[in-house]
Amino acid sequence: MEESSSSLHSLKIMHGRKLLNRIFASVYGFAIIALFYHHLFTFTAVPPRGRLSIFMLISDFILAFMWFTSQSFFMNPVTRDQFPENLKQWVDNNDYPAIDIFICTADPFKEPPLTTVNTVLSVLGYDYPTEKLSVYVSDDGGSKLILFALIEAAEFARNWVPYCRENKIEQRCPEEYFRRNHTITSQFRIIENLYLDMKMRIENVVERGEVGDECISDPQQRQAFSKWTKGFTPRDHPAIIQVLLESDKDKDIKGYSIPNLIYVSREKSTTSLHHFKAGALNALLRVSEAMTNAPIILTLDCDMYSNDPQTPQRFPQRYHGLNDDDLYGGDNVRTFRISPSGLDGLGGPDNCGTGCFFNRRALFGSPSSVTSLEHSGDSHTRSMAISSVSSIEIASHVASCNYEYNNTEWGTKVGIKYGTLVEDIYTGYMMHCEGWDSIFCDTERPAFLGEVPINLEDVLSQVKRWAFGHLEVLSCKYSPLTFGTKALGILRANCYIHYVFWPIWCIPVTLYASVPQLSLLNNISIFPKVSNPWFFLYVFLFFGAYAHDFVQFILFKGTTKRWWNDQRMWYVKALSPFLFASIEYLTKKLGITTKGFNVTSKVVGQDERKMYDRSVFTFGIPSPMFVPLATVSIINLIAFVKGIMTVIFRMESLDELFIQLFIAGFAVVNCLPIYEAMLLRSDHGRMPKKIVITSSVLAGVLCIAFSLIVS
C-alpha cells in the first residue's frame, strides 16, 4: 500500500525477510528428512543403542512437527504504520465511533484495587471524545474493596482528566506518571497530593479488608454497599450494577463532560456455571449492549494500563516491570510480537486476551449472519439514561447467572467462547474461522503496558494454565487440526495448530534432557561420532534452529541477554508447566477432579522485587513444579562430570560421546540458577530442602532404573 499525505495506515510486506525465511525453511526441511533417513539405520544398531534410539526418534518427530507448524509464521511477514494525525482529514469528533472498554478483575488480594484504578484512569484520559467513551469494570469476586476504589477513582478523575489534556500528558497512568521526574509546578503538586490521598485511602481499606461506615459519605454510595448482606460471598451474590460516572450528567472540574464509568459484578450462584473470565466478559458484553452499545469494544486486564492517550486512534500490548535481562521471559516477544506479525500477513493475528479492539458485530457470529444487527456508528445512543432505574434493571437482568441458560447461544455461537481456560485464543480462532479478519498494530510507543509475575512459581502456574487451555482447544469440536484446516487453509491453520500443541514440547525436551545423559552415565553412545559425516547434520539442526530463533528475536528489538533468558525459560516451561498441564489434562479426561482457573497474583513482595531486579531466580515455596527442574538438573550435572572424567582418562571416547557431553553441558549452563538456588543460596528465594531431597532421590532412582534396563 502506497503512503499518501492522507493515509491512515500503511501495510508493507517484508519481501527480503520473507525470501530468506523460505530459503532457510527449505534447507532446514531437507535436513530434517535426512535426519529421519539416518534414524532408519539406528534401529539395526546393537542393543541397547537400538532401543534407546526409539526415544530419540519420538523426540525428533515431535520437534519436526512443531518446527513445521511454526514455519507458517514466517511465510509472509508484514509491518504496518499508523498515521492518527490524518484522522481529522477524514472525520470530525461527531463521527468517531463510540468505544466500550472492558476491564476485568477477580480478586482484590491478588489483583490490588489500586492497580485496577490506575488502569481505569489511564483509559478515562484518552484523547477521544468523552461522550463516546464508556469504561466497564467487571469485579468477578464481588468485592466492596473494588467498588470503593472505583468510587475514589471516579472522584479523582474529575481532576486528573482535564489536567492530562490541558498539559498534553503522554503517560496517563497516574502511578507511572508521578513515579517519573517532572518539572514541579503548583498544579503538579495539587494533583500529586490528590492522588496520594486517594492512594492512601484505598490502601488503608484494602489493608483492613473492610469498607467502614466512615469511608462512605454519599447516600447513593451507601445504598450501593447495602447489597453486601450477611449471605453475600464471592461465589454467591446478586448482580450489582453501579454507574459511577455518567457523561450526560457528570462534569470534570473545568465543566466538561467526563466518560462513563460503570461497576459491574454479575450474579453468582453455587449452582450455576460461571465460565471464569469468558463468562465475565460475556456479562459485560450484554450489560454494555443494554446501556451504551458502542460498536467498538476494547478488552483489558486490570493490570494492563494504557501507555498512549492516542491508542484508540492507532490501536499492542507489552509488559513493564521487567528487569533489564527479562529473567523469566515475561515480555513474551514470540507470543505478542513475532507470531502476530507473521499471522498479520495471513489474515490477522490471534486474540491475545487484553489490549484488543473488537467490532461488536464480530462477537455475534459470521459477517454474513450479523448484517441485520443494528450496530451502526450511532447505535450507542440510548433513549434512557444509563443510570435510570429501567436501564439498571435491564442490565441486572442480563447479568443474572441464569440468563445464558434460557435458550441462548452465549459462549457457543455468540460472545466469548466457553470450554477452555484460553478463551481469548479460542474466540479469536473461531472469529477467523467465521470469516472475520484482524490486524496487528505494533506501535513504536507501546499502546498498553502490563504487569508480569516476578517469581518462578507464579510464572510456571500461569504457563500451566495456558497450556491446559491449549489442550482443551486441541480436543474440542472445532479443533484447528480438523475444522481449522478446512476453514482457514493449511498455512493459516498451522499457526493455531502450533499454539494448541505447545504442551507436547514436554515430551522431546524431557527425553533430550534425560536419555542422552543417562546413557552417558552408562558409557552408551546413541549419537554419531564426530568422525561420522552424520555428526554435521546434528550440528546444523541444533545451531540452525537456535540461530534462526536468535535472529528473529533481535529483529524485534530484543537483546542477546534477553534472548538467552527467553530460551532458558522455554526449556524450563517444557520440563515443568507443560508436563504438569499434560498430566492434569489426561487426569481430567479420565474423570479425576482437577483445579479450575486461578488468578495470577499481581501482589509483589519487597524481597521478590529485589531478587528479580538482580536477575535472581526465586523459588521460595515448595512447589511440585520445581521437582522436574531440580531432578533434571541433578542428572545433567552428574552426567556432565562423569563424561568429563571419562574423556580425561580415555580421550578416544570423546569421538563417540561428544554430542551427549555437549547436550549435558548445555543443560548444565541453562540450569546454573537452579544449582545456585539448591547449593549456594541462603535467602528466601533458595530451593526448599524438601524439593532438593525429593529431586535427589528421584534422580537416583532414575539412574539406577536406567542402568538395570540397559544392562
C-alpha positions in Angstrom: 0.0 0.0 0.0 1.4 3.4 -1.0 1.6 6.1 1.6 -0.1 9.4 0.9 -0.5 12.6 2.8 -4.0 11.5 3.9 -3.3 7.8 4.6 -4.5 6.4 8.0 -2.1 3.5 7.8 0.3 1.6 5.5 1.0 -2.1 5.0 4.4 -3.3 3.9 5.3 -6.9 3.0 8.9 -7.6 4.2 10.0 -9.3 0.9 13.6 -9.7 1.9 12.8 -11.4 5.2 10.1 -13.4 3.5 12.6 -14.8 0.9 15.3 -15.6 3.5 12.7 -17.4 5.7 11.6 -19.5 2.9 15.1 -20.4 1.8 16.0 -21.4 5.3 12.8 -23.4 5.7 13.6 -25.3 2.5 17.2 -26.1 3.6 16.2 -27.0 7.2 13.3 -29.1 5.9 15.7 -31.2 3.8 18.0 -31.6 6.8 15.0 -33.0 8.8 14.2 -35.5 6.1 17.9 -36.6 6.1 17.7 -37.0 9.9 14.8 -39.5 9.6 16.6 -41.3 6.9 19.5 -41.6 9.4 17.1 -42.9 12.1 16.3 -45.9 9.8 19.8 -47.2 10.4 19.9 -46.7 14.1 17.1 -49.3 14.6 19.5 -52.0 13.5 22.2 -51.0 16.0 23.2 -53.4 18.7 21.1 -53.1 21.8 20.8 -51.1 23.9 21.5 -48.3 21.4 18.8 -49.6 19.1 16.2 -49.5 21.8 17.2 -46.1 23.0 17.1 -44.7 19.5 13.3 -45.1 19.6 13.1 -42.4 22.3 15.2 -40.1 20.1 13.0 -40.9 17.1 9.9 -39.9 19.1 11.6 -36.7 20.2 12.8 -35.8 16.8 9.4 -36.5 15.2 7.6 -34.1 17.7 10.3 -31.5 17.2 10.0 -31.8 13.4 6.2 -31.4 13.7 6.4 -28.3 15.9 9.0 -26.8 13.6 6.8 -27.5 10.5 3.8 -25.8 12.1 5.8 -22.8 13.3 7.0 -22.0 9.7 3.7 -20.5 8.8 4.5 -17.5 11.0 7.5 -16.7 8.7 6.0 -17.2 5.3 4.6 -13.7 4.8 5.7 -11.3 7.5 4.3 -7.7 7.2 4.6 -4.5 9.1 2.2 -1.5 9.5 2.5 2.1 10.3 -0.4 4.3 11.6 -1.0 8.0 11.0 -3.6 9.2 13.5 -2.7 12.8 12.7 -4.5 12.3 9.4 -7.8 11.3 11.1 -9.1 14.9 11.1 -9.0 14.9 7.3 -11.5 12.0 7.3 -13.8 12.6 10.3 -14.7 15.2 12.9 -15.4 14.5 16.6 -19.1 13.6 15.9 -18.1 10.9 13.5 -15.8 9.0 15.9 -17.3 5.6 16.8 -18.2 5.1 20.4 -16.0 2.7 22.4 -16.9 0.4 25.3 -13.8 -0.5 27.3 -14.0 -3.7 29.4 -11.6 -4.1 32.3 -11.7 -7.4 34.3 -10.6 -8.2 37.8 -11.5 -11.0 40.1 -9.6 -10.9 43.5 -8.6 -7.7 45.3 -6.0 -9.6 47.3 -4.2 -11.0 44.2 -5.0 -8.0 41.9 -4.6 -4.9 44.0 -7.5 -2.4 43.6 -5.0 0.4 43.2 -3.7 -1.4 40.0 -7.2 -1.5 38.6 -7.7 2.1 39.5 -4.6 3.1 37.5 -5.8 1.1 34.5 -9.2 2.8 34.7 -7.7 6.3 35.0 -5.4 5.7 32.1 -8.3 5.0 29.7 -10.6 7.6 31.1 -7.9 10.1 30.0 -7.9 9.1 26.3 -7.6 11.8 23.7 -11.1 10.9 22.4 -14.5 12.5 22.6 -15.6 11.9 26.2 -19.2 11.3 25.3 -18.0 8.4 23.1 -16.1 6.6 25.9 -17.6 4.2 28.4 -15.5 2.1 30.8 -17.0 -1.0 32.4 -15.2 -2.7 35.2 -16.1 -6.4 35.9 -15.5 -7.3 39.5 -16.0 -11.1 39.3 -15.3 -11.5 43.0 -18.0 -9.0 44.1 -15.7 -7.1 46.4 -16.6 -4.0 48.3 -12.9 -3.1 48.1 -13.0 -2.8 44.3 -16.2 -0.7 44.4 -14.8 1.6 47.0 -11.6 2.0 45.0 -13.5 2.9 41.8 -15.6 5.4 43.7 -12.4 7.1 44.7 -11.1 6.8 41.1 -14.2 8.5 39.8 -13.7 11.5 42.1 -10.0 11.8 41.3 -10.8 11.5 37.5 -12.6 14.9 37.7 -9.2 16.5 38.3 -6.9 14.0 36.5 -8.6 14.0 33.1 -8.6 17.8 32.5 -5.0 18.0 33.9 -3.8 15.5 31.4 -5.5 17.1 28.5 -4.5 20.7 29.3 -0.8 19.7 29.8 -0.8 17.2 27.0 0.5 14.5 29.3 1.5 11.3 27.4 1.6 9.0 30.4 -1.9 8.9 31.8 -1.5 6.1 34.3 -1.0 8.3 37.4 1.2 5.8 39.3 3.6 5.7 36.4 3.4 9.5 35.8 4.2 10.5 39.4 7.0 7.9 39.6 9.0 9.8 37.0 10.8 13.1 37.2 8.8 16.2 36.2 9.0 19.9 36.2 7.4 20.7 39.6 4.6 23.3 39.4 1.9 24.2 41.8 -0.7 22.4 39.6 1.5 19.3 39.6 1.7 19.4 43.4 -2.0 19.7 43.8 -2.7 16.8 41.5 0.0 14.7 43.1 -1.4 15.3 46.6 -4.9 14.4 45.4 -3.5 11.1 44.0 -1.5 10.3 47.1 -4.5 11.0 49.4 -6.7 8.7 47.2 -3.9 6.0 47.2 -3.7 6.1 51.0 -7.4 5.7 51.5 -7.6 2.8 49.1 -4.6 1.0 50.6 -5.9 1.6 54.1 -9.2 0.0 53.2 -7.5 -3.0 51.5 -5.3 -3.5 54.5 -8.3 -3.6 56.8 -10.2 -5.8 54.3 -13.4 -3.9 55.0 -15.1 -0.6 53.9 -16.1 1.1 57.2 -19.0 3.4 57.5 -16.7 6.3 58.0 -15.4 5.8 54.4 -18.9 6.3 52.9 -20.4 9.7 53.0 -22.7 9.8 50.0 -26.2 8.3 50.5 -26.2 6.9 47.0 -22.9 5.1 47.6 -24.3 3.8 50.9 -27.2 2.3 49.1 -24.8 0.5 46.7 -22.8 -1.0 49.6 -26.1 -2.2 51.2 -26.2 -5.1 48.7 -23.4 -6.8 50.6 -25.6 -8.6 53.0 -24.7 -11.3 55.5 -25.0 -14.2 53.0 -23.0 -12.4 50.3 -20.0 -14.4 49.1 -17.7 -14.1 46.0 -19.4 -17.2 44.6 -23.0 -16.5 45.6 -24.4 -13.0 45.3 -26.8 -10.9 43.3 -25.9 -8.7 40.3 -24.6 -5.3 41.2 -24.6 -2.5 38.6 -23.4 0.9 39.7 -23.0 3.9 37.5 -20.1 5.9 39.0 -19.7 8.5 36.2 -22.2 9.5 33.5 -21.1 11.6 30.6 -24.5 13.2 30.2 -24.6 14.4 33.8 -21.2 14.4 35.4 -18.5 17.1 34.7 -14.9 17.5 35.5 -13.6 20.5 37.4 -13.4 22.5 34.2 -17.0 21.9 33.4 -16.5 19.5 30.6 -18.2 16.1 30.4 -16.3 13.0 31.5 -16.5 9.4 30.2 -19.0 6.9 31.6 -17.7 4.6 34.4 -19.8 1.6 35.3 -19.1 -1.0 38.0 -20.4 -4.5 37.2 -20.5 -7.6 39.4 -22.5 -10.3 37.6 -24.8 -12.5 39.7 -23.1 -15.6 41.0 -24.6 -18.8 42.3 -23.0 -22.0 43.6 -25.5 -24.0 41.5 -24.6 -22.3 38.2 -21.5 -22.5 35.9 -19.8 -19.2 35.5 -17.1 -19.9 32.9 -14.4 -17.8 34.6 -13.2 -14.7 32.6 -15.1 -15.7 29.5 -18.4 -15.6 31.5 -17.4 -12.2 33.0 -16.7 -10.7 29.5 -20.0 -12.0 28.1 -21.8 -10.4 31.0 -20.1 -7.1 30.2 -21.0 -7.6 26.6 -24.7 -7.8 27.4 -24.7 -5.1 30.1 -22.9 -2.7 27.8 -25.3 -3.5 25.0 -28.2 -2.6 27.3 -26.6 0.7 28.4 -24.3 2.2 25.7 -23.9 -0.4 22.9 -20.8 1.1 21.4 -19.8 -0.5 18.0 -16.2 -0.9 19.2 -15.0 -2.8 22.2 -11.6 -2.8 23.9 -10.8 -5.5 26.4 -8.2 -5.0 29.1 -6.8 -6.9 32.1 -6.9 -4.9 35.3 -3.1 -4.6 35.3 -2.8 -3.6 31.6 -2.8 0.2 31.7 -2.9 2.4 28.6 0.5 3.8 27.7 -0.6 6.1 24.9 -3.5 8.5 25.0 -3.9 8.2 21.3 -4.4 4.4 21.4 -8.0 4.4 20.1 -6.7 6.3 17.1 -3.9 3.8 16.5 -4.7 0.7 18.2 -0.3 -4.0 21.0 0.4 -4.6 24.4 3.7 -5.1 26.0 4.9 -5.6 29.6 6.6 -3.3 32.1 8.1 -4.0 35.4 10.6 -6.2 33.6 14.2 -6.3 34.8 16.9 -5.4 32.2 17.5 -9.1 31.3 13.8 -10.2 31.4 14.7 -13.1 33.7 11.6 -15.1 33.2 10.9 -14.2 29.5 7.9 -12.2 30.6 8.0 -9.9 27.6 6.7 -12.8 25.5 8.3 -11.5 22.4 7.4 -14.5 20.3 3.7 -14.6 21.5 3.0 -10.9 21.3 5.2 -9.6 18.5 6.9 -12.3 16.3 3.9 -14.6 15.9 1.3 -11.8 15.5 3.5 -10.1 12.8 3.6 -13.4 10.9 -0.1 -14.0 11.3 -0.9 -10.5 10.1 0.3 -11.5 6.7 -2.0 -14.4 6.6 -5.3 -12.7 7.5 -4.7 -11.4 11.0 -3.2 -12.2 14.4 -4.9 -14.2 17.2 -6.7 -12.6 20.2 -4.2 -12.2 23.0 -7.0 -11.5 25.6 -6.0 -8.0 26.5 -5.3 -4.8 24.5 -7.6 -6.0 21.7 -10.2 -3.9 19.9 -13.2 -5.7 18.5 -16.0 -4.8 16.2 -19.0 -5.6 18.4 -20.7 -7.3 15.5 -17.8 -9.8 15.3 -18.9 -11.2 18.6 -22.3 -12.2 17.3 -21.4 -14.6 14.5 -20.0 -14.6 11.0 -20.0 -11.4 8.9 -23.0 -12.7 6.8 -25.1 -13.7 9.8 -24.9 -10.3 11.6 -25.6 -8.0 8.7 -29.1 -7.4 10.1 -27.9 -6.4 13.5 -28.2 -2.7 14.2 -24.6 -1.9 15.4 -24.1 1.3 13.4 -21.8 4.1 14.4 -24.7 5.9 16.2 -26.0 2.8 17.9 -24.6 3.9 21.3 -27.4 6.5 21.5 -30.0 5.4 24.0 -33.3 7.0 24.9 -32.8 6.1 28.6 -30.1 7.5 30.8 -27.6 4.7 31.8 -28.3 5.5 35.4 -32.1 5.3 35.1 -34.0 2.6 37.0 -35.1 0.9 33.8 -31.6 0.8 32.4 -30.2 -0.7 35.6 -33.0 -3.2 35.7 -32.3 -4.4 32.2 -28.5 -4.5 32.8 -29.1 -6.5 36.1 -31.3 -9.0 34.2 -28.8 -9.7 31.5 -26.1 -10.1 34.2 -28.0 -12.8 36.0 -26.4 -16.2 36.2 -29.4 -17.9 34.6 -29.7 -15.6 31.6 -27.5 -17.7 29.4 -29.4 -20.9 30.0 -32.7 -19.6 28.6 -32.2 -21.0 25.1 -29.4 -18.6 24.2 -26.2 -19.3 22.3 -23.9 -17.4 24.6 -20.4 -19.0 24.8 -21.0 -21.2 21.8 -22.0 -19.1 18.8 -22.3 -15.7 20.5 -19.8 -13.7 22.6 -16.6 -15.0 24.1 -16.3 -18.8 23.6 -16.5 -21.2 26.5 -14.9 -24.6 27.0 -11.3 -23.6 27.6 -9.1 -21.6 30.0 -7.7 -19.7 27.0 -10.9 -18.1 25.9 -9.0 -15.4 24.1 -7.1 -17.7 21.7 -10.2 -19.8 21.1 -12.5 -16.8 20.5 -10.1 -15.2 18.1 -9.6 -18.5 16.3 -13.3 -19.0 15.9 -13.8 -15.5 14.6 -11.2 -16.2 11.9 -13.0 -19.4 11.0 -16.2 -17.5 10.7 -14.7 -15.1 8.2 -13.5 -12.1 10.3 -10.1 -10.7 9.7 -7.8 -8.8 12.2 -4.7 -6.7 12.0 -1.6 -6.2 14.2 -0.5 -2.7 15.1 3.0 -2.8 16.6 3.4 0.9 17.5 6.7 2.4 18.4 5.3 3.5 21.7 3.6 0.5 23.3 -0.2 1.0 23.4 -0.5 -0.9 26.7 1.8 -2.0 29.4 1.0 -4.8 31.8 2.4 -6.4 34.9 4.4 -9.6 34.8 4.8 -12.3 37.5 8.3 -11.9 39.1 8.6 -15.2 41.0 9.1 -18.5 39.3 6.2 -20.3 40.9 3.7 -17.7 39.6 5.3 -17.8 36.1 5.0 -21.6 35.9 1.4 -21.6 37.3 0.4 -19.1 34.6 2.0 -21.1 31.8 0.5 -24.3 33.1 -3.0 -22.7 32.9 -2.4 -21.5 29.3 -1.0 -24.9 28.3 -4.0 -26.7 29.8 -6.3 -24.4 27.9 -4.5 -25.1 24.6 -5.1 -28.8 25.1 -8.8 -28.1 25.6 -8.9 -26.2 22.3 -7.0 -29.0 20.6 -9.6 -31.6 21.6 -12.7 -29.5 21.1 -15.3 -29.9 18.3 -13.7 -27.1 16.3 -10.1 -28.3 16.7 -7.6 -26.4 14.5 -6.2 -29.8 13.4 -9.5 -30.7 11.7 -12.1 -27.9 11.5 -9.5 -25.2 11.3 -7.6 -26.7 8.4 -10.8 -26.7 6.4 -12.0 -23.3 7.4 -8.6 -21.4 7.3 -6.4 -23.4 4.9 -3.3 -25.3 5.9 -1.0 -22.3 6.1 -3.1 -20.2 8.5 -4.4 -23.2 10.5 -0.8 -24.3 11.1 -0.3 -21.3 13.3 -3.2 -22.3 15.6 -2.1 -26.0 15.4 1.3 -24.8 16.7 -0.3 -22.9 19.6 -2.6 -25.8 20.8 0.3 -28.3 20.6 2.5 -26.2 22.8 2.3 -28.6 25.8 3.7 -31.6 23.8 7.1 -29.8 23.9 7.4 -31.6 27.3 8.0 -34.9 25.6 11.1 -34.2 23.4 12.6 -31.8 25.9 12.2 -34.2 28.8 13.6 -37.0 26.7 16.6 -35.0 25.4 17.2 -33.7 29.0 17.5 -37.3 30.4 18.0 -40.1 27.9 21.4 -38.9 26.4 22.6 -38.1 29.9 21.6 -41.4 31.5 23.2 -43.2 28.5 26.3 -41.1 29.1 26.4 -42.3 32.7 26.4 -45.9 31.4 29.0 -45.2 28.6 26.4 -45.8 25.9 26.8 -43.8 22.7 23.5 -43.0 21.0 24.6 -40.3 18.5 27.0 -40.3 15.6 30.7 -40.0 16.3 32.5 -36.7 15.5 34.3 -38.6 12.7 31.0 -39.7 11.2 29.6 -37.4 8.5 26.1 -37.6 10.1 27.6 -35.7 13.0 27.4 -32.5 11.0 23.7 -33.0 10.4 23.1 -32.8 14.1 25.3 -29.7 14.3 23.4 -27.9 11.6 20.0 -28.8 13.1 20.9 -27.6 16.5 22.7 -24.4 15.6 20.4 -23.6 12.7 17.3 -23.7 14.9 18.9 -21.5 17.6 20.4 -19.1 15.1 17.1 -18.6 13.3 15.3 -18.0 16.7 18.0 -15.6 17.8 17.8 -13.6 14.5 14.0 -13.3 14.8 14.3 -12.2 18.4 16.9 -9.5 17.6 14.9 -8.2 14.6 12.1 -7.4 17.0 14.5 -5.3 19.1 15.4 -8.0 21.6 18.8 -8.2 23.2 21.2 -11.1 23.4 20.8 -11.4 27.2 17.0 -11.4 26.9 17.1 -14.0 24.2 19.3 -16.3 26.3 16.9 -16.0 29.3 13.9 -16.5 27.0 15.3 -19.7 25.5 16.2 -20.9 29.0 12.6 -20.3 30.1 11.4 -22.3 27.1 13.4 -25.2 28.5 12.0 -24.6 32.0 8.4 -24.4 30.7 8.7 -27.6 28.7 10.1 -29.5 31.7 7.6 -28.3 34.2 4.3 -26.5 33.4 3.9 -28.1 30.0 4.4 -31.5 31.6 2.1 -30.8 34.5 -0.6 -29.4 32.2 -0.5 -32.5 30.1 -0.8 -34.8 33.1 -3.6 -32.7 34.5 -5.4 -32.7 31.2 -5.2 -36.5 30.9 -6.5 -37.0 34.5 -9.4 -34.7 33.7 -10.3 -36.8 30.7 -10.2 -39.9 33.0 -12.7 -38.2 35.2 -10.4 -37.2 38.0 -11.2 -33.8 39.5 -8.6 -31.1 38.9 -8.3 -27.4 39.9 -10.1 -24.7 37.9 -9.0 -21.2 37.0 -6.5 -19.5 39.3 -5.7 -15.8 39.2 -2.1 -15.0 38.8 -1.0 -12.8 41.8 -0.1 -9.2 41.0 1.0 -8.5 44.5 4.7 -8.1 44.8 6.8 -8.6 47.9 9.8 -6.4 48.5 12.2 -9.4 48.7 10.8 -10.8 45.5 11.2 -7.5 43.7 14.8 -7.1 44.9 15.8 -10.5 43.8 14.0 -10.1 40.4 15.7 -6.8 39.8 19.1 -8.5 40.5 18.1 -11.3 37.9 18.0 -13.9 40.7 15.5 -16.8 40.4 13.0 -17.0 43.2 11.9 -20.5 44.3 10.9 -19.9 47.9 7.8 -22.1 48.3 8.0 -25.9 47.9 6.1 -26.2 44.6 5.8 -29.6 43.0 6.6 -27.9 39.7 10.2 -27.4 40.9 10.8 -31.2 41.2 11.3 -32.0 37.5 13.6 -29.0 37.1 15.7 -30.0 40.1 15.7 -33.7 39.1 16.9 -33.0 35.5 19.5 -30.5 36.8 21.0 -33.1 39.1 21.0 -35.8 36.4 22.7 -33.5 33.9 25.3 -32.3 36.3 26.3 -35.8 37.3 26.3 -37.0 33.7 28.5 -34.0 32.6 31.0 -34.5 35.4 31.1 -38.3 34.7 31.5 -37.6 30.9 34.4 -35.2 31.5 36.1 -37.7 33.8 35.7 -40.5 31.2 37.2 -38.3 28.4 40.1 -37.3 30.7 41.0 -40.9 31.3 40.1 -42.2 27.9 40.5 -39.4 25.3 39.4 -41.6 22.4 35.9 -41.8 24.0 35.3 -38.1 23.1 34.8 -39.0 19.5 31.7 -41.1 20.3 30.4 -39.3 23.4 30.8 -35.7 22.2 27.2 -34.9 21.4 25.9 -36.4 24.6 28.6 -34.5 26.6 27.6 -31.3 24.7 23.9 -31.7 25.4 24.6 -32.3 29.1 26.9 -29.3 29.3 24.3 -27.1 27.5 21.7 -28.2 30.0 24.1 -27.5 32.9 24.7 -24.0 31.7 20.9 -23.4 31.5 20.5 -24.8 34.9 23.0 -22.7 36.7 20.4 -20.6 38.5 18.9 -23.9 39.8 22.2 -25.1 41.1 22.8 -21.8 42.8 19.3 -22.0 44.5 20.0 -25.6 45.6 23.5 -25.3 46.9 24.7 -21.8 47.4 21.9 -19.5 48.5 20.6 -18.9 52.0 18.0 -16.2 51.2 14.2 -16.6 51.0 14.4 -17.4 47.3 16.5 -20.6 47.7 15.3 -24.0 46.7 13.4 -25.6 49.6 15.2 -28.5 51.2 12.1 -30.7 50.7 12.3 -30.2 46.9 16.1 -30.8 46.9 15.8 -34.1 48.8 12.8 -35.3 46.7 14.6 -34.5 43.5 17.8 -36.1 44.6 16.0 -39.3 45.5 14.1 -39.3 42.2 17.3 -38.6 40.2 19.0 -41.6 42.0 16.0 -43.9 41.3 16.0 -42.9 37.6 19.8 -43.5 37.3 19.5 -47.0 38.9 16.4 -48.0 37.0 18.0 -46.9 33.7 21.2 -48.9 34.4 19.1 -52.0 35.2 17.1 -51.6 32.0 20.1 -51.3 29.7 22.3 -53.8 31.4 
